[in-house]
């Protein structure tokens, strides 16, 4: 015989309140856009960045041919151009195959380095007497080739990198905390220059100017690089974003 079904109680006792504030699982969490929005394929951007990488590689190759690998690769602008070529080539691959963009801490640092090299050349070196060369020759041997290499390294490549940042890169990706880390490479390079018997740059030449004057120039240059890094980050947040963050 089937047991009788108990009647439903007319009054249901109150349940205890759920402690929402003590349950972190239920709290809202920030999810980056890249986690929910897939990157898109950008063939035109990939083509531009590939051409930029090839231009940078051509400038470095020409300077190595003129000055030799040991001397050419000792210059800051050549080293920063090599970094730019590698980073831009990887960025081109990520734009062609829909993958997330490289971190802004990396791309911003490389952009800063090539811009600093261009500013130093055009402000301090382009109008010196005798003319500045990277070959070490007192007379401008194969001057047209050296002039072409200098213009590629200090004008065309930095301009291409700046246009990439302004027109093809999402804004507001850089952060002020990254500025101090960006100084590590220029600081290591300054130490490398100061330990050389003969500097590659006339304004950092200890035999010509003495330790005091040269160290003062190095300090001013370091402060200028840090100020440039802060300015670059500020401009990155002030400029309009040409594309969405998913690229």
QUITAJO-V294308 format. One line per field, one symbol per residue. phi: phi as a letter, one per 40 degrees, with the letter a starting at -180 (. if undefined). psi: psi as a letter, one per 20 degrees, with the letter a starting at -180 (. if undefined). A space follows every 50 residues. Layout:
BEGIN
phi: ???
psi: ???
END
This chain:
BEGIN
phi: .cccccccccbcccccccccccbcccccbcbccccbbccbcbcccccccc ccccccccccccccccbgccccccccccccccdcccccccccccccccbc ccccccccccccccccdccccccbbcbcbcdcbccgcccccfcccccccc cccbbcccccccccccbbbdcgbcbccccccccccccccccccccccbcc bccbccdcbgccccccccccccccccccccccccccccccccbcccc
psi: ppqqpqqpqhppqpqqqpnhijnihiqqqppqhihioqqqpnhggggghg hgghgghggggghhhgiqggggiiqghgghhgggggghgghgghhgonrq qqqhhghhghggghgghgggghghhhkrorqprjijphqnplhhhggggh hghiggghghgghgghiipqrkiqqhiigghiigghghhggggiiqhpqi phikoghhirgggghgghghgghhgghhgggggghhhhqqphrrii.
END
